[in-house]
Amino acid sequence: MRRSKMMTNPDRRVPVSERALIARLNRKLAEDDWMVKVARPGSRLENNVGRYYALDYRLNAVMHTHLDLETFAADKGCLAAYERLETS
């Protein structure tokens, strides 16, 4: 019996791009005047708040720093159990 690629891949979850996941999160978080931002690599901001951070734009305050994008999205209901963050 011949095995297909799908059978040998233990992680059968559907990949979701970083850009799509951030867009989903921002649509969901807009209800609370929040948004997820991405710091530029190697910047001073990235050193202080991490690659991904949540910002309350009504208060102009950083609410969460050093976010794990995949976990944060799953907690907010923006990433289904059968989806995963696409790694490049």
N, C-alpha and C positions, 0 to 999 in steps of 0.2 A: 504494500500500500504506500502510495506516494504522499509525502507530507507537504502541505502548502506553506507559504510564508506566514500566513495568519496562525497556523497551528504552532509554529515554532516561536512566535512572538508572545512572551508571557504577558506583556502589557497591551491589551487589546483596546485600550481607551482611545477615543478620538482626539487627535491633536487640535488645539485651539491656539492661534497666534497670540503673541503678547499684545499686539495692537488691538485685536478684537476683544481680548479679555479686559483690557483697560477701558475700552469703549463701553462694554457691558457694565463694568463696575461704576463708571462715571454716570451712566444713565440711572442706575439704581441709587447711587449716593446723592444725586442731585436733589432728591426729595428732602434731604437733610442739609443741603447747602455744602456738601463735601465734594471733593474730587481727589482722584489718585493722580499723582504727578510722578514723572521720571526724571531723576537728576542725570546730568551729563556725566559720562564716565571720566574719572580722574579729577573732577571738580571739587572745590572746597565744600560745596553743598552735599555732594555724595559722601564725603568723609563725615559730615555732621549728621545727616539724616538717613543715609543709605541710598540704594538705587531707587527704591520705591517708597513713597511716603504719602500720607493722607493729609489733605489740607481743607480746613473749613474756611471757605472764601468769604463768608459773611463776617466772621470774626478776624479774618486774615491771620489765622494761627495754624501751626502744624499740630495735627491731632495724634497721628501715629507715625513712628519712624521705623526704619529698617523692616519694612513689610515683606513677608513671604507672600508674593502675589497669588500663588496658587491656593494656599491655605486661606488667605483673606477673602478671595473670591468665593471659595467653597462655603465659608462661614456666612457670607452675605447672600448666598443663594444664586450666585452668578455663574457657577461652574457645576455642571451636573456630575454625578458619580461616574458616568461613562466617558467623561472628558478629562483631558490633562493639558497642562501648559506645554506648548511646543518648544523644544529646546533646539537651538541652532548649533 
